[in-house]
């Protein structure tokens, strides 16, 4: 019996390919095409709570930065 990717708790890569191909025909009511925005940015929300949040706030205050700037710096330096 074939798995239904819409209800499968662990859909696999390619599970939605047939559906996406069926709606991306240029005149589909499900697809709306727009030009891209070259200056667009993606924002990712990171949740930090409890003692970790307090440490992050203290570290940011020590450096005179916002907590988000500290997280960005940590991610950049992790590579």
C-alpha atoms as one frame of an Amber mdcrd trajectory, in Angstrom:
protein
   0.000   0.000   0.000   1.411   3.399  -0.986   2.056   5.942   1.731   0.194
   9.244   1.670   2.821  12.010   2.036   0.168  14.373   3.413  -0.417  12.178
   6.463   2.907  10.325   6.711   4.774  11.509   9.844   8.057  11.180   7.917
   7.589  12.110   4.246  10.650  11.398   2.146  12.433  13.590  -0.402  10.446
  13.587  -3.606   7.202  12.582  -1.902   5.453  15.721  -3.185   7.126  15.914
  -6.610   4.150  14.537  -8.540   1.778  16.978  -6.830   4.082  19.936  -7.444
   4.504  18.982 -11.095   0.728  18.752 -11.515   0.085  22.279 -10.217   3.039
  24.042 -11.838   1.623  24.192 -15.367   1.605  27.999 -15.732  -2.175  28.404
 -15.564  -2.832  26.660 -12.261  -5.095  28.430  -9.741  -2.730  27.179  -7.011
   0.384  28.926  -8.328   0.980  32.648  -8.368   4.220  33.797  -9.982   6.057
  36.922  -8.870   9.369  38.488  -9.770  11.975  38.032  -7.108  13.211  40.825
  -4.873  17.023  40.952  -5.001  17.293  42.804  -1.673  15.002  40.430   0.207
  16.273  38.902   3.439  15.244  35.823   5.360  14.675  36.088   9.086  14.852
  32.988  11.240  13.392  33.102  14.725  15.438  31.311  17.384  13.880  30.643
  20.767  16.180  30.785  23.774  14.719  30.555  27.259  15.600  30.216  30.912
  19.225  30.317  31.966  20.404  30.281  28.349  18.417  33.434  27.612  19.850
  35.147  30.694  23.396  34.208  29.601  22.710  35.456  26.085  21.377  38.777
  27.410  24.409  39.191  29.684  26.832  38.385  26.864  25.087  40.855  24.565
  25.170  43.569  27.236  28.913  42.987  27.833  29.615  43.440  24.134  27.132
  46.266  23.572  25.230  44.239  20.990  21.695  42.950  20.570  21.110  39.276
  21.440  20.363  38.548  17.777  23.744  39.926  16.789  25.420  37.601  19.277
  23.556  34.592  17.841  24.538  35.633  14.288  28.161  35.933  15.378  28.065
  32.480  16.979  26.649  30.948  13.807  29.238  32.663  11.596  32.076  31.511
  13.853  30.787  27.922  14.036  31.772  27.268  10.424
